[in-house]
């Protein structure tokens, strides 16, 4: 028996097998890489579902958790308010009737109340227009801190009431005081990642139009003497629906009007 020949055959056989296995491995790896490359990006998936959006805010921001408390107004502060009949209620809200009602135009614009708010409302420059409800006869503003709105926070709210003659006759105001920053700066998730969270949860429907994206605050924890608020991305859809995502953790916050009230 020619052992040398047999050995050569075995060597060649194993060599061919090795070449085949390497060939199969390379094909499998290339196919896997091809699949990764071919997987649609979030932008492509949004485009395929006809979900539109404009320029997004800065991709990376650093923010803090904040400790806040509901302001207790004083009689001295009320004395500075002129042209109004004012009461303190439980001390945490100002309720006022205007001596001279303020007339609104038939096509209301927030600018109509800007001068009045800045000149006649406590810390008026800190409130930003939120909505007008013709059925309820209300115009709602929410307080801001560092250009970030306290979303749906009943203790950081300014509500005007208007009558059938389109005249503002009264208002109610609450205010949050900032106590401290509770954490070191943390990097927020990007607006696109916040949108991805909503998309994966099925909250961004096909043919939606994302009309605004802005960073603000929502209540995280209510304590006895203070409250903790967290940075929150607001995604406005079709100009009327607001969706909220925790800006650090990336989870959806089921926040609606009246559900973010902090209480003592």
C-alpha positions as CSV (number, residue, x, y, z in Angstrom):
1,X,0.0,0.0,0.0
2,X,1.4,3.4,-1.0
3,X,1.0,5.2,2.3
4,X,2.7,8.3,0.9
5,X,0.1,8.6,-1.8
6,X,-2.8,8.0,0.7
7,X,-1.3,10.7,3.0
8,X,-1.2,13.1,0.1
9,X,-4.8,12.4,-0.8
10,X,-5.9,13.0,2.8
11,X,-3.9,16.3,2.9
12,X,-5.5,17.4,-0.4
13,X,-8.9,16.4,0.8
14,X,-8.7,18.3,4.1
15,X,-7.2,21.3,2.2
16,X,-10.2,21.3,-0.2
17,X,-12.5,21.0,2.8
18,X,-10.8,23.9,4.6
19,X,-11.1,26.0,1.5
20,X,-14.8,25.1,1.2
21,X,-15.5,26.0,4.8
22,X,-13.6,29.3,4.5
23,X,-15.7,30.0,1.4
24,X,-18.9,29.3,3.2
25,X,-17.9,31.4,6.2
26,X,-17.0,34.4,4.0
27,X,-20.3,34.1,2.2
28,X,-22.3,33.9,5.4
29,X,-20.5,36.9,6.9
30,X,-20.9,38.9,3.8
31,X,-24.6,38.0,3.7
32,X,-25.0,39.1,7.4
33,X,-23.2,42.4,6.7
34,X,-25.4,42.9,3.6
35,X,-28.5,42.4,5.7
36,X,-27.3,44.9,8.3
37,X,-26.6,47.5,5.6
38,X,-29.9,46.8,4.0
39,X,-31.9,47.3,7.2
40,X,-33.9,50.5,6.8
41,X,-32.8,53.4,9.0
42,X,-35.4,55.2,11.2
43,X,-35.4,58.1,8.7
44,X,-36.2,55.7,5.9
45,X,-39.0,54.0,7.9
46,X,-40.6,57.3,8.8
47,X,-40.4,58.4,5.1
48,X,-41.9,55.1,4.0
49,X,-44.8,55.7,6.4
50,X,-45.1,59.3,5.2
51,X,-44.3,60.6,8.6
52,X,-43.0,64.1,8.1
53,X,-40.9,66.5,10.3
54,X,-38.9,69.6,9.9
55,X,-35.6,70.6,11.4
56,X,-35.1,69.1,14.8
57,X,-33.6,70.9,17.9
58,X,-29.9,70.3,18.9
59,X,-29.1,66.6,19.0
60,X,-27.3,66.8,22.3
61,X,-28.2,68.8,25.3
62,X,-27.2,68.5,29.0
63,X,-29.8,69.0,31.6
64,X,-30.7,68.4,35.3
65,X,-33.5,67.0,37.3
66,X,-35.0,70.0,39.2
67,X,-36.5,70.4,42.7
68,X,-39.4,72.8,42.7
69,X,-42.1,73.9,45.0
70,X,-45.5,75.6,44.7
71,X,-45.3,79.3,45.5
72,X,-47.3,80.7,48.4
73,X,-48.3,84.3,47.4
74,X,-48.2,87.1,50.0
75,X,-50.6,90.0,50.5
76,X,-47.7,92.3,49.9
77,X,-47.3,90.9,46.4
78,X,-51.0,91.2,45.7
79,X,-50.9,94.9,46.7
80,X,-48.6,95.5,43.6
81,X,-51.4,94.3,41.3
82,X,-53.4,97.2,40.0
83,X,-56.8,97.4,38.2
84,X,-57.9,94.1,39.5
85,X,-59.9,92.6,42.3
86,X,-57.7,89.9,43.7
87,X,-58.1,87.0,46.2
88,X,-55.5,84.5,47.3
89,X,-57.7,81.4,47.6
90,X,-55.6,78.8,49.5
91,X,-52.5,81.0,49.1
92,X,-51.0,79.0,46.3
93,X,-53.1,80.7,43.6
94,X,-54.1,84.2,42.5
95,X,-57.7,84.6,41.4
96,X,-58.5,88.0,39.9
97,X,-61.3,89.9,38.2
98,X,-60.4,92.7,35.9
99,X,-61.9,96.1,36.6
100,X,-61.9,96.7,32.9
101,X,-62.4,93.6,30.7
102,X,-59.8,93.1,28.0
103,X,-61.3,92.8,24.4
104,X,-60.0,90.1,22.1
105,X,-60.1,90.1,18.3
106,X,-62.3,87.6,16.5
107,X,-59.1,85.9,15.2
108,X,-57.1,85.7,18.5
109,X,-53.4,85.8,18.4
110,X,-51.3,85.3,21.6
111,X,-49.5,88.6,21.0
112,X,-52.8,90.4,22.0
113,X,-52.3,89.5,25.6
114,X,-48.5,89.8,25.7
115,X,-48.3,93.4,26.9
116,X,-51.0,92.8,29.5
117,X,-49.3,89.7,30.9
118,X,-45.9,91.4,31.1
119,X,-47.3,94.5,32.8
120,X,-50.0,93.1,35.0
121,X,-49.3,89.5,35.9
122,X,-46.8,88.3,38.6
123,X,-43.6,87.1,36.7
124,X,-45.7,87.4,33.5
125,X,-42.6,87.2,31.3
126,X,-42.2,83.5,32.4
127,X,-45.5,82.3,30.9
128,X,-45.9,81.0,27.4
129,X,-49.1,80.6,25.4
130,X,-50.4,77.0,25.2
131,X,-53.9,76.9,23.9
132,X,-57.3,78.6,23.5
133,X,-60.5,76.7,24.2
134,X,-63.5,78.4,22.7
135,X,-66.0,75.9,24.3
136,X,-64.6,76.4,27.8
137,X,-63.9,80.1,27.2
138,X,-60.3,79.8,28.4
139,X,-56.9,80.8,27.2
140,X,-54.1,78.8,28.9
141,X,-50.4,79.7,29.5
142,X,-47.8,77.6,31.2
143,X,-44.8,78.8,33.1
144,X,-41.3,78.4,31.7
145,X,-37.9,77.9,33.2
146,X,-34.8,78.5,31.1
147,X,-37.1,78.6,28.0
148,X,-38.5,75.2,28.9
149,X,-42.2,74.8,29.6
150,X,-43.7,73.0,32.7
151,X,-45.9,70.7,30.6
152,X,-49.5,70.3,31.8
153,X,-48.5,71.5,35.3
154,X,-51.5,72.9,37.2
155,X,-49.1,74.6,39.6
156,X,-47.3,76.5,36.9
157,X,-50.4,77.7,35.0
158,X,-52.1,81.0,34.0
159,X,-55.7,80.7,32.8
160,X,-57.7,83.6,31.3
161,X,-61.5,83.4,31.1
162,X,-63.4,85.2,28.4
163,X,-67.1,85.7,27.9
164,X,-69.5,85.5,24.9
165,X,-68.5,89.0,23.9
166,X,-64.9,87.8,23.5
167,X,-63.8,89.8,26.6
168,X,-61.3,88.6,29.1
169,X,-62.9,89.3,32.5
170,X,-60.8,87.2,34.9
171,X,-57.8,84.9,35.4
172,X,-56.3,82.4,37.7
173,X,-52.5,82.0,38.3
174,X,-50.2,79.5,40.0
175,X,-46.4,79.6,40.0
176,X,-43.5,77.2,40.7
177,X,-40.4,78.3,42.5
178,X,-37.1,76.6,41.6
179,X,-35.3,75.2,44.6
180,X,-32.2,73.4,43.3
181,X,-30.7,71.2,40.6
182,X,-30.8,67.7,41.9
183,X,-28.2,66.0,39.7
184,X,-25.0,66.5,37.7
185,X,-25.6,67.4,34.1
186,X,-26.8,64.4,32.1
187,X,-27.0,64.2,28.3
188,X,-30.5,64.0,27.0
189,X,-31.5,61.6,24.3
190,X,-31.8,63.1,20.8
191,X,-35.2,64.2,19.4
192,X,-34.9,61.5,16.8
193,X,-34.5,58.8,19.4
194,X,-37.6,60.2,21.2
195,X,-39.5,59.9,17.9
196,X,-38.2,56.4,17.5
197,X,-39.6,55.4,20.9
198,X,-43.0,56.7,19.9
199,X,-42.8,55.1,16.4
200,X,-41.9,51.7,17.9
201,X,-44.9,52.0,20.4
202,X,-47.2,52.7,17.4
203,X,-47.9,56.2,18.6
204,X,-46.8,57.9,15.4
205,X,-49.3,56.9,12.8
206,X,-48.6,56.8,9.0
207,X,-49.1,60.1,7.3
208,X,-48.5,62.0,10.5
209,X,-47.0,65.5,10.4
210,X,-44.7,66.3,13.4
211,X,-45.2,70.0,13.7
212,X,-43.0,70.8,16.7
213,X,-40.4,69.2,18.9
214,X,-39.3,71.0,22.1
215,X,-37.7,70.2,25.4
216,X,-39.5,71.0,28.7
217,X,-40.3,69.5,32.1
218,X,-42.8,67.1,33.5
219,X,-43.4,66.1,37.1
220,X,-41.5,63.0,38.1
221,X,-42.1,62.8,41.9
222,X,-44.4,64.7,44.3
223,X,-43.0,65.0,47.8
224,X,-44.4,66.8,50.9
225,X,-42.6,70.1,50.6
226,X,-41.2,69.9,47.1
227,X,-41.5,68.1,43.8
228,X,-39.0,66.7,41.2
229,X,-39.4,67.5,37.6
230,X,-37.5,65.9,34.7
231,X,-36.5,67.1,31.3
232,X,-39.1,65.9,28.8
233,X,-39.3,65.9,25.0
234,X,-42.7,67.1,23.7
235,X,-43.5,65.8,20.2
236,X,-46.5,67.7,18.7
237,X,-48.3,65.8,16.0
238,X,-50.6,67.3,13.4
239,X,-50.6,70.6,15.3
240,X,-52.9,69.3,18.0
241,X,-51.7,66.1,19.7
242,X,-48.9,66.2,22.2
243,X,-46.8,63.1,23.0
244,X,-44.1,63.1,25.7
245,X,-40.8,61.2,26.2
246,X,-38.6,61.1,29.2
247,X,-35.5,63.0,28.0
248,X,-33.0,60.9,30.0
249,X,-34.6,57.4,30.1
250,X,-36.3,57.5,26.7
251,X,-39.6,56.1,27.9
252,X,-43.1,57.4,26.9
253,X,-44.7,59.6,29.6
254,X,-48.6,59.2,29.5
255,X,-49.1,62.9,30.1
256,X,-52.4,64.7,29.5
257,X,-54.0,67.9,30.5
258,X,-54.8,67.9,34.2
259,X,-52.7,64.8,35.0
260,X,-49.5,66.5,35.9
261,X,-50.6,68.4,39.0
262,X,-48.2,68.5,41.9
263,X,-49.8,68.7,45.3
264,X,-48.6,69.7,48.7
